[in-house]
Amino acid sequence: MPSIPQPLDPDDDGSAAPAVAAVLAAHQRGAADAAEVLNALAGARLLVPVVALLTESEVGAHGLRQEKESEMALPKLVGEDGRQAVLAFTGTESLARWRPDARPIQATALQVCQAAVQERAAAVVVDVAGPVQFVIEGEVLAALAAVESGTLGELSGVTVARVEPAPPRRRRWFARKPR
């Protein structure tokens, strides 16, 4: 029987981290690039939804159909092309926008990426119902999953590094003459 994971932070109130919300909003306005969003998400707590699935029902004493058995499941999005994506949310508000009956499980962004790769999903979709949707896929997804699992050495052709915005460049108002 699967065990229920312990929360990362028992005092978590479910709010989106202010830094993550700010960089996602900046990304939507075009003021932040994907690397800045990934940097913010890399250290963030995300919420992965689980939902109850009815596996068996019965007719009760009052003649009404009732639940007999159910299981908790990790829902996935399935695109028109058949590719699957794991869902993650920055907070309970964005989770409730998608599906109010879903229950949150705390996980780091790296853990979510690792789970997506283990589930053979092509992507992780953060805040699918808004306020700002962000997708992690391809080599970036594989690299983040490898960081979490410790299998980074098994990836070929992928380099993982902390990416930060470059400092502003000083403009030179003169040119040097060649000697």
N, C-alpha and C positions, 0 to 999 in steps of 0.2 A: 504494500500500500504506500503511495507517495506521501512524503511528509510535507507539512506546511512550513515554508521557510520563515525564519525569524526576521522581523523587520530590521532594516538597516538603521533606522532611527525611530525608536518607540515614541518619541515626542513630536514626530512629524505631523503637522496639521493639514497636509495635503496640498498646500499652496505651491504654485510654481515658483522656482527659485527666481528672485528678481533679476539676477544677471542673465539667466537663460531667457526669461521673458523679454528683457531689453534687447538682447542680441537677435532674437527671432524677429522682433518688431523692426529692428534696424535692417535686417536682411530683407524683410518684406518691402521696405521703402527703398531698397537698393543701397543702403548706407553701410552694410556689412556683407562680407562674402561668406561662402560656404565654410571656409577654413575657420573663420571666427565663430561660426555657429558650432562647428565640430569641437573646437577648443572648449566652448562653454558646456556643451553636452558631455564631453569626455569625463568631467568630474562631477556631473550632476546625478541626482536621484531621479529616476523616471518611474512611472507607474505602468505596470503591465496589467491589462484587464483579464479577469477570468469570469466566465459566465456559467450558469447552471444549465445543463442539458438533460432533458427528460430522457431516461433510458427505458423506463418501464412504468406503465400506469395500470390502474385497476378501477373497477366500479365499486364505490364505497357502499356502506350500509344505507345511505340516503338515495342511492341510485345515481349519484353523480360520479363522473370520472375524476379520479384523484391521482396524485403522484404516488408512485410506489418506490421508485428508485431514480436518482439523478447523479450525474457526475459533473465535476468542475472541469472546464475546458479552456484552453488558450485559443481565442478566436483568431483567425487570419483573414486578411483581405485576399481576394482572388481577382486578378485583373482580367480584362477581356482576352488577353493573350495566354491566360492560364498561369502566369507567374503568381506566386504567393508572397505576401508581406506580413510581417509580424507588426502588431500595433504597440505603440508606447505613448504615454502622455506625460506632459510636464507637470500636471496637477489634477486634482479631482474635478475642478471646474471644466477643464477640457475633456476629461473622461466622461463626465455627465452629459456634455454636448453630444457626444457620440452615442452613448448608451447608458442611461441612468441606472439600469439594474446591474451593470458590470461592477465587479469588486476589484479594488486595486491591490496589487502586490508590488512592493518596493523592489527596485533593482537598479543597478548602475547602468549607464548607457553601454558600457563595455559588456556587461552580462547580457543585456538585451541583444546586442549584436552577436554574441556567441550563441545564444539560444536560437536566433534566426538562422544562423549557419547550420546548427545542429538539426533544425527543422527543415532544412533545405529550402528556406525562403530566399527570395531574390532581393528582399529589401526590408528595412525597418521604416515604418511611416510614423513620424512623431506628430501628434495632435492632428489626426486625420480630419476632424471636424472643426479645426481652428482653435484658437484665433489665427495661428500661422502654422501651416503645414510644412514639414521638412522631411525629406527622404534621404536615407543613407542606403547606398546600394553599391554593387560592383566591387572593385578592388578596395575601396574604402571600408565597406562592410567586412570584407574578408580580413583586412588588416586589423581593424578594431577587435574583431572576434579572436584573431590570433594573439593580440596583446593580452586579452583576458585569459585565454587558455594556455598561454605560455608556448604556443607552437609557431611563434613568429619566424623561426629559422626554417620552417617548412614552406614558407611562401617564396615563390621565385619571382623576381622582377618587381617586388614591392618594397619600398622603403617607408618606414614609419618614423615620423619625427613630430615633435610639437611644432605646430605652425602658428606663428604669431604675425600680426601685421608689421610690415617694415616701418622703421622710424621715418619721419618726414625727411626728405632729402633737402639739403641746402642747395639753393640755386647759385650757380657761379655766373657772375655778370661780366666776366671777362674770359678771354681765351689765352692760353699760354702760347707763345711763339716757339716753334721748334728751333733748336740750336743748330 
